[in-house]
Amino acid sequence: MEKIKNIDKAEILVLKEQVAYQSNQVVSRTLAQNNALSVTLFSFDKGEEISSHESSGDAFVICLDGVGEITIDDKKYELHEGESIVMPAKHPHAVLGKEQFKMLLVVVF
């Protein structure tokens, strides 16, 4: 059984090139998913969002491209390429593409 999927192995990759922008959409590409860990690439078109919700795990966000807005407990944080933030478990959080925005999401359960 493969542990990491949907991405080439033994090859140098640029992560932000592994998920495309699509007009008026949030696009996701799951790279790993199990009871302990979830790793997903996302692209957000400008203005697209994942509305407020809670997770049972800590969610580590790494901005790969563009500008995103992360809301945690009603506080807004602007994330730029190369920056990261942790959305803590059991705290309401949301993600918005302030501009087109790509991120790598690693959730540790």
Backbone as a printed PyTorch tensor [residue, N CA C, xyz], in Angstrom:
tensor([[[  0.8300,  -1.1840,   0.0000],
         [  0.0000,   0.0000,   0.0000],
         [  0.8810,   1.2570,   0.0000]],

        [[  0.5830,   2.1750,  -0.9040],
         [  1.3440,   3.4130,  -0.9760],
         [  1.0180,   4.3190,   0.2000]],

        [[  2.0310,   4.9630,   0.7190],
         [  1.8470,   5.9210,   1.8090],
         [  1.6180,   7.3210,   1.2430]],

        [[  2.4040,   7.6990,   0.2370],
         [  2.2350,   8.9860,  -0.4370],
         [  1.7110,   8.7090,  -1.8340]],

        [[  0.6520,   9.4440,  -2.2260],
         [ -0.0010,   9.1830,  -3.5040],
         [ -0.1750,  10.4840,  -4.2810]],

        [[ -0.5780,  10.3470,  -5.5310],
         [ -0.9350,  11.4810,  -6.3940],
         [  0.2020,  12.4480,  -6.6770]],

        [[  1.4400,  11.9820,  -6.5480],
         [  2.5980,  12.8320,  -6.8110],
         [  3.7530,  11.9210,  -7.2290]],

        [[  4.5880,  12.4060,  -8.1440],
         [  5.7200,  11.6050,  -8.6040],
         [  6.7240,  11.3970,  -7.4800]],

        [[  7.3600,  10.2340,  -7.4910],
         [  8.3690,   9.8960,  -6.4900],
         [  9.7370,   9.8400,  -7.1560]],

        [[ 10.7680,   9.9920,  -6.3340],
         [ 12.1580,   9.9690,  -6.7910],
         [ 12.3730,  10.9690,  -7.9260]],

        [[ 11.7670,  12.1430,  -7.7560],
         [ 11.8640,  13.2150,  -8.7510],
         [ 11.7600,  14.5490,  -8.0160]],

        [[ 12.6130,  15.5040,  -8.3850],
         [ 12.5400,  16.8340,  -7.7810],
         [ 11.3170,  17.5450,  -8.3310]],

        [[ 10.5010,  18.0800,  -7.4240],
         [  9.2450,  18.7270,  -7.8020],
         [  9.1740,  20.1290,  -7.2090]],

        [[  8.4470,  21.0000,  -7.8550],
         [  8.0790,  22.2890,  -7.2930],
         [  6.6310,  22.1360,  -6.8400]],

        [[  6.4060,  22.1380,  -5.5320],
         [  5.0850,  21.8260,  -5.0010],
         [  3.9850,  22.6980,  -5.5800]],

        [[  4.2540,  24.0000,  -5.7350],
         [  3.1900,  24.8840,  -6.2180],
         [  2.7840,  24.5690,  -7.6580]],

        [[  3.5990,  23.8170,  -8.3650],
         [  3.2480,  23.4160,  -9.7340],
         [  2.4290,  22.1180,  -9.7600]],

        [[  2.2010,  21.5230,  -8.6000],
         [  1.5150,  20.2300,  -8.5390],
         [  0.0010,  20.3570,  -8.3700]],

        [[ -0.4840,  21.5940,  -8.2530],
         [ -1.9310,  21.8500,  -8.1900],
         [ -2.1980,  23.1310,  -8.9730]],

        [[ -3.1760,  23.0770,  -9.8670],
         [ -3.4580,  24.2060, -10.7600],
         [ -4.5620,  25.0940, -10.2070]],

        [[ -4.5090,  26.3600, -10.5830],
         [ -5.6290,  27.2630, -10.3020],
         [ -6.7550,  26.9480, -11.2720]],

        [[ -7.9840,  27.0130, -10.7860],
         [ -9.1580,  26.8830, -11.6420],
         [-10.1130,  28.0080, -11.2830]],

        [[-10.6720,  28.6200, -12.2980],
         [-11.5470,  29.7670, -12.1280],
         [-12.6970,  29.4530, -11.1690]],

        [[-12.8760,  30.3310, -10.1770],
         [-13.9840,  30.2480,  -9.2190],
         [-14.0190,  28.9440,  -8.4250]],

        [[-12.8450,  28.3690,  -8.1560],
         [-12.8160,  27.0870,  -7.4460],
         [-11.7010,  27.0070,  -6.4120]],

        [[-11.9180,  26.1170,  -5.4570],
         [-10.8620,  25.6270,  -4.5780],
         [-10.5360,  24.2360,  -5.0840]],

        [[ -9.2730,  23.9840,  -5.3720],
         [ -8.8400,  22.6780,  -5.8760],
         [ -7.9420,  22.0460,  -4.8160]],

        [[ -8.1560,  20.7490,  -4.5520],
         [ -7.3070,  20.0570,  -3.5850],
         [ -6.7280,  18.7900,  -4.2120]],

        [[ -5.5590,  18.4290,  -3.7270],
         [ -4.8760,  17.2150,  -4.1770],
         [ -4.2850,  16.5350,  -2.9480]],

        [[ -4.8810,  15.4320,  -2.5370],
         [ -4.4390,  14.7050,  -1.3470],
         [ -3.1600,  13.9350,  -1.6610]],

        [[ -2.1440,  14.1310,  -0.8090],
         [ -0.8660,  13.4370,  -0.9880],
         [ -0.7050,  12.2870,   0.0020]],

        [[ -1.3120,  12.4200,   1.1820],
         [ -1.2730,  11.3430,   2.1840],
         [ -2.4600,  11.5160,   3.1170]],

        [[ -3.0220,  10.3840,   3.5340],
         [ -4.1820,  10.4340,   4.4340],
         [ -4.2110,   9.1520,   5.2490]],

        [[ -4.1120,   9.3010,   6.5710],
         [ -4.3030,   8.1610,   7.4620],
         [ -4.7850,   8.6710,   8.8180]],

        [[ -4.8500,   7.8050,   9.8110],
         [ -5.3870,   8.2080,  11.1180],
         [ -4.5100,   9.2120,  11.8570]],

        [[ -3.2310,   9.3110,  11.4860],
         [ -2.3020,  10.1810,  12.2020],
         [ -1.9820,  11.4670,  11.4570]],

        [[ -2.1770,  11.4600,  10.1140],
         [ -1.6430,  12.5490,   9.2960],
         [ -2.4630,  12.7320,   8.0280]],

        [[ -2.5930,  13.9970,   7.6190],
         [ -3.2010,  14.3190,   6.3290],
         [ -2.3200,  15.3700,   5.6650]],

        [[ -1.9490,  15.1510,   4.4020],
         [ -1.1320,  16.0990,   3.6520],
         [ -1.8570,  16.4010,   2.3510]],

        [[ -2.2020,  17.6850,   2.1450],
         [ -3.0050,  18.0680,   0.9870],
         [ -2.4990,  19.3770,   0.3950]],

        [[ -2.3970,  19.4190,  -0.9260],
         [ -2.1210,  20.6630,  -1.6470],
         [ -3.4480,  21.3160,  -2.0010]],

        [[ -3.5140,  22.6420,  -1.8880],
         [ -4.7160,  23.3890,  -2.2450],
         [ -4.3650,  24.5580,  -3.1470]],

        [[ -5.2710,  24.8850,  -4.0620],
         [ -5.2230,  26.1660,  -4.7620],
         [ -6.5860,  26.8250,  -4.6110]],

        [[ -6.5650,  28.1300,  -4.3660],
         [ -7.7740,  28.9310,  -4.2030],
         [ -7.7590,  30.0200,  -5.2590]],

        [[ -8.8100,  30.1230,  -6.0470],
         [ -8.9340,  31.2820,  -6.9120],
         [ -9.2420,  32.4780,  -6.0160]],

        [[ -8.9550,  33.6730,  -6.4860],
         [ -9.2110,  34.8820,  -5.7020],
         [-10.6690,  34.9100,  -5.2560]],

        [[-10.8800,  35.1080,  -3.9540],
         [-12.2220,  35.2040,  -3.4000],
         [-12.8400,  33.8790,  -2.9770]],

        [[-12.1990,  32.7710,  -3.3350],
         [-12.7280,  31.4500,  -2.9430],
         [-12.2630,  31.1170,  -1.5280]],

        [[-13.0690,  30.3060,  -0.8340],
         [-12.7330,  30.0390,   0.5610],
         [-13.2060,  28.6670,   1.0340]],

        [[-12.6260,  28.2590,   2.1420],
         [-13.1290,  27.1420,   2.9420],
         [-13.6670,  27.8060,   4.1930]],

        [[-14.9680,  27.6800,   4.4160],
         [-15.6180,  28.3930,   5.5200],
         [-15.1770,  27.8390,   6.8720]],

        [[-15.5260,  28.5760,   7.9080],
         [-15.0960,  28.2560,   9.2620],
         [-15.5260,  26.8450,   9.6840]],

        [[-14.5750,  26.1370,  10.2630],
         [-14.8050,  24.7840,  10.7620],
         [-13.7350,  24.4800,  11.8070]],

        [[-13.8520,  23.3440,  12.4630],
         [-12.8430,  22.9030,  13.4260],
         [-12.2780,  21.5620,  12.9830]],

        [[-11.0560,  21.2900,  13.4010],
         [-10.3950,  20.0230,  13.0980],
         [ -9.9700,  19.3730,  14.3990]],

        [[ -9.9070,  18.0610,  14.4110],
         [ -9.4360,  17.3550,  15.6040],
         [ -7.9140,  17.3180,  15.6900]],

        [[ -7.2390,  17.8200,  14.6400],
         [ -5.7780,  17.8500,  14.6380],
         [ -5.2430,  19.2490,  14.4280]],

        [[ -3.9770,  19.4610,  14.8080],
         [ -3.2990,  20.7170,  14.5020],
         [ -3.0390,  20.7710,  13.0030]],

        [[ -3.3590,  21.9090,  12.3850],
         [ -3.2400,  22.0610,  10.9310],
         [ -2.1380,  23.0740,  10.6060]],

        [[ -1.0640,  22.5920,   9.9980],
         [  0.0960,  23.4070,   9.6340],
         [ -0.0660,  23.8360,   8.1820]],

        [[ -0.1390,  25.1470,   7.9430],
         [ -0.3220,  25.6980,   6.5990],
         [  0.9750,  26.3400,   6.1360]],

        [[  1.4190,  25.9970,   4.9250],
         [  2.5870,  26.6080,   4.3080],
         [  2.1280,  27.2570,   3.0120]],

        [[  2.2980,  28.5700,   2.8970],
         [  1.9130,  29.2820,   1.6740],
         [  2.9580,  29.0180,   0.5950]],

        [[  2.5020,  28.4970,  -0.5370],
         [  3.3870,  28.1770,  -1.6550],
         [  3.3610,  29.2530,  -2.7320]],

        [[  2.2460,  30.0110,  -2.8100],
         [  2.0910,  31.0060,  -3.8730],
         [  0.9570,  31.9500,  -3.4960]],

        [[  1.0730,  33.2030,  -3.8730],
         [ -0.0190,  34.1430,  -3.7170],
         [ -0.2040,  34.6560,  -2.3030]],

        [[ -1.4440,  35.0720,  -2.0210],
         [ -1.7830,  35.6560,  -0.7240],
         [ -3.0670,  35.0230,  -0.2120]],

        [[ -2.9980,  34.4740,   0.9920],
         [ -4.1710,  33.8830,   1.6180],
         [ -4.4830,  34.5600,   2.9300]],

        [[ -5.7250,  34.4420,   3.3240],
         [ -6.1420,  34.9560,   4.6280],
         [ -6.6120,  33.7820,   5.4670]],

        [[ -5.9590,  33.6040,   6.6110],
         [ -6.2850,  32.5380,   7.5430],
         [ -6.9860,  33.1850,   8.7260]],

        [[ -8.1440,  32.6690,   9.0820],
         [ -8.8650,  33.1670,  10.2510],
         [ -8.8640,  32.0740,  11.3050]],

        [[ -8.3960,  32.4270,  12.5060],
         [ -8.3780,  31.5030,  13.6390],
         [ -9.0530,  32.2170,  14.8040]],

        [[-10.1020,  31.6300,  15.3500],
         [-10.8330,  32.2540,  16.4650],
         [-11.2080,  33.7040,  16.1420]],

        [[-11.6810,  33.9480,  14.9280],
         [-12.1120,  35.2720,  14.4620],
         [-10.9850,  36.2850,  14.2800]],

        [[ -9.7210,  35.8790,  14.4460],
         [ -8.5850,  36.7680,  14.1770],
         [ -8.0250,  36.4270,  12.8020]],

        [[ -7.7930,  37.4620,  11.9750],
         [ -7.3350,  37.2710,  10.6000],
         [ -5.8120,  37.4290,  10.5000]],

        [[ -5.2010,  36.5260,   9.7040],
         [ -3.7610,  36.5540,   9.4550],
         [ -3.5610,  36.5050,   7.9410]],

        [[ -2.6990,  37.3620,   7.4120],
         [ -2.4140,  37.3530,   5.9760],
         [ -1.1320,  36.5620,   5.7430]],

        [[ -1.2010,  35.5810,   4.8550],
         [ -0.0950,  34.6620,   4.6100],
         [  0.4260,  34.8750,   3.1960]],

        [[  1.7510,  35.0480,   3.0610],
         [  2.4130,  35.2430,   1.7700],
         [  3.3530,  34.0680,   1.4940]],

        [[  3.7740,  33.9540,   0.2490],
         [  4.6610,  32.8640,  -0.1590],
         [  5.8320,  32.7170,   0.8000]],

        [[  6.0400,  31.4780,   1.2490],
         [  7.1430,  31.1710,   2.1560],
         [  6.7790,  31.2820,   3.6220]],

        [[  5.5940,  31.8300,   3.9240],
         [  5.1720,  31.9680,   5.3140],
         [  4.2820,  30.7960,   5.7190]],

        [[  4.1890,  30.5710,   7.0200],
         [  3.3630,  29.4670,   7.5170],
         [  2.6860,  29.8570,   8.8200]],

        [[  1.6750,  29.0800,   9.1820],
         [  0.9410,  29.2910,  10.4300],
         [  0.3400,  27.9430,  10.8410]],

        [[  0.1300,  27.7810,  12.1430],
         [ -0.5450,  26.5840,  12.6530],
         [ -1.9440,  26.9810,  13.1170]],

        [[ -2.9290,  26.2760,  12.5920],
         [ -4.3100,  26.4330,  13.0390],
         [ -4.5260,  25.3460,  14.0890]],

        [[ -4.6380,  25.7230,  15.3730],
         [ -4.6860,  24.6990,  16.4210],
         [ -5.9680,  23.8670,  16.3970]],

        [[ -5.8270,  22.6410,  16.8220],
         [ -6.9590,  21.7150,  16.8980],
         [ -8.0710,  22.3020,  17.7480]],

        [[ -9.3000,  21.9990,  17.3510],
         [-10.5050,  22.3650,  18.0990],
         [-10.7140,  23.8720,  18.2320]],

        [[-10.1050,  24.6560,  17.3320],
         [-10.3480,  26.0970,  17.2530],
         [-10.9440,  26.3800,  15.8820]],

        [[-12.0120,  27.1860,  15.8060],
         [-12.5960,  27.4830,  14.4970],
         [-11.5970,  28.2290,  13.6170]],

        [[-11.5100,  27.7760,  12.3620],
         [-10.6040,  28.4150,  11.4140],
         [-11.1930,  28.3630,  10.0080]],

        [[-10.7270,  29.2850,   9.1550],
         [-11.1860,  29.3750,   7.7710],
         [-10.0170,  29.8280,   6.9110]],

        [[-10.1270,  29.5850,   5.5990],
         [ -9.0760,  29.9730,   4.6490],
         [ -9.7360,  30.6720,   3.4650]],

        [[ -9.1670,  31.8170,   3.0640],
         [ -9.6790,  32.6130,   1.9520],
         [ -8.5400,  32.9700,   1.0190]],

        [[ -8.7770,  32.8720,  -0.2790],
         [ -7.8160,  33.3600,  -1.2590],
         [ -7.9870,  34.8650,  -1.4220]],

        [[ -7.1350,  35.6670,  -0.7520],
         [ -7.2090,  37.1320,  -0.9220],
         [ -6.8230,  37.4960,  -2.3480]],

        [[ -5.8560,  36.7780,  -2.8510],
         [ -5.4730,  36.7530,  -4.2670],
         [ -5.4960,  35.2620,  -4.6080]],

        [[ -5.0560,  34.8970,  -5.7970],
         [ -4.8810,  33.4640,  -6.0230],
         [ -3.8730,  32.9850,  -4.9810]],

        [[ -4.1080,  31.7810,  -4.4500],
         [ -3.3620,  31.3150,  -3.2810],
         [ -3.2010,  29.8100,  -3.3440]],

        [[ -1.9620,  29.3430,  -3.1390],
         [ -1.6990,  27.9070,  -3.0440],
         [ -1.0540,  27.6220,  -1.7040]],

        [[ -1.4570,  26.4960,  -1.1120],
         [ -0.8910,  26.1310,   0.1870],
         [ -0.7190,  24.6250,   0.2910]],

        [[  0.2070,  24.2420,   1.1570],
         [  0.3480,  22.8540,   1.5670],
         [ -0.2130,  22.7900,   2.9840]],

        [[ -1.1360,  21.8650,   3.2000],
         [ -1.7690,  21.6810,   4.4970],
         [ -1.3240,  20.3360,   5.0700]],

        [[ -0.7360,  20.3670,   6.2540],
         [ -0.3360,  19.1570,   6.9610],
         [ -1.1020,  19.1350,   8.2840]],

        [[ -2.0080,  18.1680,   8.4360],
         [ -2.7690,  18.0420,   9.6780],
         [ -2.2300,  16.8370,  10.4440]],

        [[ -1.8760,  17.0880,  11.6940],
         [ -1.3670,  16.0330,  12.5700],
         [ -2.4410,  15.7470,  13.6170]],

        [[ -2.9460,  14.5010,  13.6090],
         [ -4.0390,  14.1090,  14.5100],
         [ -3.4980,  13.4890,  15.7860]]])
